[in-house]
Amino acid sequence: MLGAVLSFACLTLACGPGGAQLDDEAGDSDTQGSDIGSDTDSADADAGESSTDGESSTDGESSTDGESESESTTAEDPNCPQSIFDLLEITDDTDLSTLACLRQAEWIYISGEFTDLSFLSTLETTVELELTETPNLTSLAGLDSLEEVEYLRLRGVPALVDLSGLPEDVEIYRLMVIGSNNDALESLAMPPGGAADWISFGGWGRPELEILTTASPAPRRLTISGADNLEDLEDVAACCLAQQADLDLTLTDNPKLTHLQGLEAFTELDRFMLYESLDTESLTGLQNLTHVGELTLSNGCTPNPEAKLATLTGLEQLEAVEVLTIMGQGGLESLDGLPTANIAVGSAEIAYNYWLEQELIDAWAAAAVPGMIGGCNNLNGPFCEGICPQ
């Protein structure tokens, strides 16, 4: 066995106060995000202009003929703040007049009978904007000044048809569609100025993802989790095949995707992550995949004996993978399907697969010769150190 072990990151989404984990993004690949600038509009003192004509004489006298002017700005009104760096919950009971000056906020959660968002017409930047249980909202009209939002989350907006109303130049880092109560949503077309290239579906209730084909531009990062009714991934191919080399696809706990059906058209991916997917029986949807930057098949550090993936059938065409992680596969007994010859592997971590013989891993490593391999907590294998919490 070769030395160093590729560490495995336990994946959470840290949006919102205190970085609380979201129920819709368990097993998400990572939570990278751009930082929102801290443009506080508290009073800036302008020193004005100062001119000095000074002559210093030998007797120590100096004369100064100068003028200084100072402009002072009015202090921020506590009853009409421009910046709020805490959770802002807006409901039907909120005094909306207190939001008339708001330009920057950290986390905004909106629920109620609102028909538009004009009470946030001065808002310029926010880390997170969540609309939850807003039954009368049909568009996002009213956000006239919005320039940047890191996370735009739609959770229970049954009358919302599309994302119209957003300013054309608004920058969105991640669009999240959560839950099954988004019945009227027909389009994910976004403003051209800074449209999100990361789209997440959590608890999606429909049997298809046809709405993905309306995403403009198409995402380069796609997360699908807890979609109990989703029957195939054909719409992912219809949406995103053109940029497959840059596509980051993460699937978590989608029980009907037993064979990853619908991904057969893909020959390369930037990253493919399969998490907490006990019902996945095979990887045949990946049967034409030849190149992938990072390939992760993980059920975490505690293998579940109910996991159905017994082999790696479906990976036969794989020619190159930079980072390979196979972890916590409670049903995995064989590496059949994973090529041993003519495959370039940068590094591999195969761990916590309690029914997978370590000698099978060692034999594969000897043939495939990955640049770095770690194998531990497999059947008859060494104990893991430093990968999972002890």
C-alpha positions as CSV (number, residue, x, y, z in Angstrom):
1,M,0.0,0.0,0.0
2,L,1.2,3.4,-0.8
3,G,1.4,6.1,1.9
4,A,-0.7,9.2,2.3
5,V,-4.5,9.1,2.5
6,L,-6.7,11.5,0.7
7,S,-8.8,13.1,3.3
8,F,-12.6,13.1,2.8
9,A,-14.6,16.2,3.5
10,C,-18.0,15.7,5.3
11,L,-20.2,18.0,3.3
12,T,-22.6,20.5,4.7
13,L,-24.2,23.7,3.5
14,A,-23.5,26.7,5.8
15,C,-26.1,29.3,4.7
16,G,-27.9,31.4,7.2
17,P,-27.2,32.3,10.8
18,G,-24.7,30.1,12.6
19,G,-24.1,28.0,9.5
20,A,-27.1,25.7,10.3
21,Q,-27.3,22.7,8.0
22,L,-30.2,22.7,5.6
23,D,-32.5,19.8,5.3
24,D,-32.5,20.0,1.5
25,E,-28.7,19.8,1.0
26,A,-27.5,16.9,3.0
27,G,-24.5,15.4,1.3
28,D,-23.9,18.5,-0.9
29,S,-20.5,18.5,-2.5
30,D,-19.3,21.8,-1.0
31,T,-20.4,25.2,-0.1
32,Q,-18.1,27.5,-1.8
33,G,-19.5,31.0,-2.1
34,S,-18.5,34.4,-3.0
35,D,-18.3,36.9,-0.2
36,I,-20.8,39.7,-0.1
37,G,-19.1,43.1,0.4
38,S,-19.7,45.0,3.6
39,D,-20.8,48.3,2.3
40,T,-22.0,50.0,5.5
41,D,-23.4,53.4,4.8
42,S,-22.8,54.9,8.1
43,A,-21.5,58.5,8.1
44,D,-18.3,59.1,6.2
45,A,-16.5,62.3,7.2
46,D,-15.1,64.3,4.3
47,A,-12.2,66.2,5.5
48,G,-12.8,68.8,2.8
49,E,-10.0,71.0,1.5
50,S,-7.2,72.5,3.4
51,S,-4.7,75.0,2.0
52,T,-1.6,76.2,3.9
53,D,0.6,79.1,3.0
54,G,3.3,78.9,5.7
55,E,6.4,80.9,6.1
56,S,8.8,80.1,8.9
57,S,11.2,82.9,10.0
58,T,14.5,82.5,11.8
59,D,13.0,83.9,15.0
60,G,10.7,80.8,15.1
61,E,7.5,82.6,14.0
62,S,5.3,81.0,11.5
63,S,2.3,82.2,9.8
64,T,-0.5,80.0,8.5
65,D,-3.3,81.1,6.2
66,G,-5.5,78.1,5.8
67,E,-9.1,77.1,5.6
68,S,-10.7,73.8,6.4
69,E,-14.1,72.7,5.6
70,S,-15.9,69.6,6.9
71,E,-19.0,68.0,5.6
72,S,-20.9,65.8,8.1
73,T,-23.4,63.3,7.1
74,T,-26.5,62.4,9.0
75,A,-26.1,59.3,11.3
76,E,-28.1,56.3,10.3
77,D,-31.7,56.3,11.6
78,P,-32.1,53.3,14.0
79,N,-35.8,53.2,13.0
80,C,-34.8,53.0,9.3
81,P,-31.5,51.0,9.1
82,Q,-29.5,50.8,5.9
83,S,-27.7,47.6,7.1
84,I,-28.8,44.6,9.1
85,F,-26.2,42.0,10.0
86,D,-28.5,39.5,11.6
87,L,-31.5,37.4,10.6
88,L,-34.3,39.5,9.2
89,E,-37.6,37.8,9.2
90,I,-40.4,39.6,7.3
91,T,-43.9,38.5,7.9
92,D,-47.4,39.9,7.7
93,D,-46.8,41.4,11.1
94,T,-43.7,43.3,10.1
95,D,-43.7,47.1,10.0
96,L,-42.6,47.5,6.4
97,S,-41.8,51.2,6.8
98,T,-38.7,50.1,8.8
99,L,-37.3,48.6,5.6
100,A,-37.5,51.8,3.5
101,C,-33.8,52.5,3.9
102,L,-32.4,49.0,3.8
103,R,-29.5,48.5,1.4
104,Q,-27.6,45.5,2.8
105,A,-28.7,42.5,4.9
106,E,-27.2,39.2,5.7
107,W,-30.1,36.7,5.9
108,I,-33.7,37.6,4.8
109,Y,-36.5,35.1,5.3
110,I,-39.9,36.2,3.9
111,S,-43.3,34.5,4.5
112,G,-46.8,35.9,4.3
113,E,-49.5,37.1,2.0
114,F,-47.3,39.5,0.0
115,T,-48.1,40.0,-3.7
116,D,-44.8,41.7,-4.6
117,L,-41.4,42.5,-2.9
118,S,-41.5,46.3,-3.3
119,F,-40.9,46.7,0.4
120,L,-37.3,45.7,-0.4
121,S,-37.0,48.1,-3.3
122,T,-33.8,49.7,-1.9
123,L,-32.0,46.4,-1.1
124,E,-28.7,46.1,-3.0
125,T,-26.9,43.1,-1.5
126,T,-27.8,40.1,0.7
127,V,-26.2,36.8,1.5
128,E,-29.4,34.8,1.5
129,L,-32.9,35.6,0.4
130,E,-35.5,32.9,1.2
131,L,-39.1,33.0,0.1
132,T,-41.1,30.4,2.1
133,E,-44.9,30.0,2.3
134,T,-45.7,33.0,0.2
135,P,-48.9,31.8,-1.6
136,N,-49.7,35.0,-3.4
137,L,-46.4,35.8,-4.9
138,T,-46.4,35.4,-8.7
139,S,-43.1,37.1,-9.5
140,L,-40.1,38.7,-7.9
141,A,-41.1,42.2,-8.9
142,G,-40.1,44.9,-6.4
143,L,-36.4,44.1,-6.0
144,D,-35.5,47.1,-8.1
145,S,-32.1,47.9,-6.6
146,L,-30.8,44.3,-6.0
147,E,-27.3,43.9,-7.3
148,E,-26.1,40.7,-5.6
149,V,-27.6,37.7,-3.8
150,E,-25.5,34.7,-2.8
151,Y,-28.3,32.2,-2.2
152,L,-31.8,32.7,-3.6
153,R,-34.0,30.0,-2.1
154,L,-37.6,29.3,-3.2
155,R,-39.3,27.2,-0.6
156,G,-43.1,26.9,-0.9
157,V,-44.1,29.6,-3.5
158,P,-47.0,27.8,-5.2
159,A,-48.0,30.8,-7.4
160,L,-44.6,31.8,-8.6
161,V,-44.3,31.1,-12.3
162,D,-40.8,32.3,-13.1
163,L,-38.0,34.6,-11.9
164,S,-39.3,37.7,-13.7
165,G,-38.9,40.9,-11.8
166,L,-35.3,40.5,-11.0
167,P,-33.0,43.3,-12.3
168,E,-31.2,42.4,-15.5
169,D,-27.7,42.8,-14.0
170,V,-28.3,41.1,-10.6
171,E,-25.6,38.6,-9.7
172,I,-26.8,35.3,-8.2
173,Y,-24.4,32.7,-6.9
174,R,-26.8,29.8,-6.2
175,L,-30.5,29.2,-7.0
176,M,-32.2,26.7,-4.7
177,V,-35.7,25.3,-5.4
178,I,-36.8,23.5,-2.2
179,G,-39.8,21.3,-1.5
180,S,-42.7,20.1,-3.6
181,N,-44.9,23.1,-3.1
182,N,-43.7,25.1,-6.1
183,D,-46.5,23.9,-8.3
184,A,-46.7,26.8,-10.8
185,L,-43.0,27.2,-11.4
186,E,-42.4,26.8,-15.2
187,S,-39.1,28.6,-15.9
188,L,-35.7,29.1,-14.3
189,A,-34.5,31.6,-16.9
190,M,-32.5,34.2,-15.1
191,P,-31.3,37.7,-15.8
192,P,-28.3,37.7,-18.2
193,G,-26.1,40.0,-16.1
194,G,-25.0,37.5,-13.4
195,A,-27.2,34.5,-13.5
196,A,-26.5,31.6,-11.2
197,D,-24.4,28.8,-12.6
198,W,-25.3,26.6,-9.6
199,I,-28.8,25.2,-9.2
200,S,-30.1,23.0,-6.5
201,F,-33.3,21.0,-6.2
202,G,-34.2,19.6,-2.7
203,G,-37.3,17.5,-2.1
204,W,-38.3,18.1,-5.7
205,G,-41.8,16.5,-6.1
206,R,-42.1,16.0,-9.9
207,P,-41.1,12.8,-11.7
208,E,-39.0,14.8,-14.2
209,L,-36.8,17.8,-14.3
210,E,-38.0,19.3,-17.5
211,I,-37.8,22.7,-16.0
212,L,-34.0,22.4,-16.2
213,T,-34.2,22.9,-19.9
214,T,-35.5,26.4,-19.3
215,A,-32.5,27.4,-17.2
216,S,-30.7,30.2,-19.1
217,P,-27.8,30.0,-19.0
218,A,-27.5,26.3,-18.3
219,P,-25.9,25.5,-14.9
220,R,-22.4,24.3,-14.5
221,R,-23.1,22.9,-11.1
222,L,-26.2,20.9,-10.3
223,T,-27.4,19.4,-7.0
224,I,-30.4,17.1,-6.7
225,S,-31.3,15.7,-3.3
226,G,-34.3,14.0,-1.8
227,A,-36.3,13.9,-5.0
228,D,-38.4,10.9,-4.1
229,N,-40.5,10.9,-7.3
230,L,-37.7,11.6,-9.8
231,E,-37.6,8.7,-12.3
232,D,-34.6,9.5,-14.5
233,L,-32.0,12.1,-15.4
234,E,-32.7,12.6,-19.1
235,D,-33.5,16.2,-18.5
236,V,-30.0,16.8,-17.1
237,A,-28.5,15.6,-20.4
238,A,-31.0,17.8,-22.3
239,C,-30.0,20.8,-20.3
240,C,-26.3,20.4,-19.7
241,L,-24.6,18.1,-22.1
242,A,-23.0,20.9,-24.1
243,Q,-20.9,21.9,-21.1
244,Q,-20.3,18.4,-19.8
245,A,-16.6,18.9,-19.3
246,D,-17.3,21.6,-16.8
247,L,-20.4,20.1,-15.1
248,D,-20.4,19.3,-11.4
249,L,-23.3,16.9,-10.7
250,T,-24.2,15.9,-7.1
251,L,-27.0,13.3,-6.4
252,T,-28.1,12.6,-2.8
253,D,-30.8,10.2,-1.8
254,N,-33.0,10.0,-4.9
255,P,-34.5,6.5,-4.4
256,K,-35.9,5.9,-7.9
257,L,-32.6,6.5,-9.6
258,T,-31.6,2.9,-9.1
259,H,-29.3,2.8,-12.1
260,L,-28.5,6.5,-12.6
261,Q,-30.7,6.2,-15.7
262,G,-30.6,9.2,-18.1
263,L,-26.9,10.0,-17.9
264,E,-25.8,7.6,-20.7
265,A,-25.1,10.5,-23.0
266,F,-22.3,11.9,-20.8
267,T,-18.7,11.0,-21.7
268,E,-17.0,13.4,-19.4
269,L,-17.7,15.4,-16.2
270,D,-15.8,17.7,-14.0
271,R,-17.2,16.1,-10.9
272,F,-19.7,13.4,-10.1
273,M,-20.8,12.9,-6.5
274,L,-23.2,10.2,-5.3
275,Y,-24.1,10.5,-1.6
276,E,-26.4,8.6,0.7
277,S,-27.9,6.6,-2.2
278,L,-28.9,3.3,-0.6
279,D,-31.2,2.4,-3.5
280,T,-28.6,2.7,-6.2
281,E,-28.1,-0.8,-7.6
282,S,-25.7,-0.1,-10.4
283,L,-23.8,2.7,-12.2
284,T,-24.9,1.8,-15.7
285,G,-26.1,5.3,-16.4
286,L,-22.4,6.2,-16.4
287,Q,-21.6,3.5,-19.0
288,N,-20.1,5.9,-21.5
289,L,-18.2,8.0,-19.0
290,T,-14.5,8.1,-20.0
291,H,-13.1,11.2,-18.1
292,V,-14.0,12.7,-14.8
293,G,-12.1,15.1,-12.5
294,E,-13.5,13.8,-9.3
295,L,-15.7,10.7,-8.7
296,T,-17.2,10.1,-5.3
297,L,-19.5,7.3,-4.2
298,S,-20.1,7.7,-0.5
299,N,-22.6,6.8,2.1
300,G,-20.5,8.3,4.9
301,C,-18.3,6.7,7.6
302,T,-20.9,4.2,8.8
303,P,-21.8,1.7,6.0
304,N,-25.5,0.9,5.9
305,P,-26.1,-2.8,5.2
306,E,-29.2,-1.9,3.2
307,A,-27.1,-0.3,0.5
308,K,-27.7,-2.1,-2.8
309,L,-24.6,-1.2,-4.8
310,A,-22.6,-4.5,-5.0
311,T,-20.3,-3.9,-7.9
312,L,-19.0,-0.9,-9.9
313,T,-20.6,-2.1,-13.1
314,G,-21.1,0.9,-15.4
315,L,-17.5,2.3,-15.1
316,E,-16.0,0.0,-17.7
317,Q,-15.2,2.8,-20.1
318,L,-13.5,5.0,-17.6
319,E,-10.0,6.1,-18.8
320,A,-9.0,8.9,-16.4
321,V,-10.1,10.1,-13.0
322,E,-8.1,12.6,-10.9
323,V,-9.7,11.8,-7.5
324,L,-11.6,8.6,-6.8
325,T,-13.4,8.1,-3.5
326,I,-15.4,5.0,-2.6
327,M,-16.6,5.1,1.0
328,G,-19.3,3.6,3.2
329,Q,-20.7,1.2,0.6
330,G,-22.3,-1.4,2.9
331,G,-23.2,-3.7,0.0
332,L,-20.1,-3.5,-2.1
333,E,-18.3,-6.8,-2.4
334,S,-16.4,-6.4,-5.7
335,L,-14.6,-3.8,-7.8
336,D,-15.9,-5.4,-10.9
337,G,-16.5,-2.7,-13.5
338,L,-13.6,-0.5,-12.4
339,P,-10.9,-0.8,-15.0
340,T,-7.5,-2.0,-14.0
341,A,-5.6,-1.3,-17.2
342,N,-5.4,1.8,-19.4
343,I,-6.8,4.0,-16.7
344,A,-5.1,7.1,-15.3
345,V,-5.8,7.6,-11.6
346,G,-4.5,10.6,-9.7
347,S,-5.4,9.4,-6.2
348,A,-7.9,7.1,-4.7
349,E,-9.4,6.6,-1.3
350,I,-11.4,3.3,-0.7
351,A,-12.5,3.1,2.9
352,Y,-15.2,1.9,5.3
353,N,-16.6,-0.7,2.9
354,Y,-17.0,-3.5,5.4
355,W,-17.7,-6.3,2.9
356,L,-15.1,-5.3,0.4
357,E,-11.9,-7.4,0.8
358,Q,-8.8,-5.3,1.2
359,E,-6.9,-7.7,-1.0
360,L,-9.2,-6.8,-3.9
361,I,-8.3,-3.1,-3.4
362,D,-4.6,-3.9,-3.2
363,A,-4.8,-6.0,-6.4
364,W,-6.6,-3.2,-8.3
365,A,-4.1,-0.6,-7.0
366,A,-1.2,-2.8,-8.2
367,A,-2.7,-2.9,-11.7
368,A,-4.0,0.6,-12.0
369,V,-1.1,2.2,-10.2
370,P,-2.9,5.3,-8.9
371,G,-0.6,8.2,-7.8
372,M,-1.8,7.9,-4.2
373,I,-4.1,5.4,-2.7
374,G,-5.6,5.0,0.8
375,G,-7.5,1.8,1.8
376,C,-8.7,1.2,5.3
377,N,-11.6,-0.1,7.3
378,N,-12.4,-2.5,4.6
379,L,-12.8,-6.2,5.2
380,N,-9.5,-7.6,6.6
381,G,-7.9,-4.2,6.0
382,P,-6.0,-1.7,8.3
383,F,-7.8,0.6,10.7
384,C,-8.5,4.2,9.4
385,E,-6.9,7.1,11.1
386,G,-7.8,10.7,10.5
387,I,-10.6,10.2,7.9
388,C,-13.8,10.1,10.0
389,P,-14.5,11.3,13.5
390,Q,-13.5,8.6,16.0
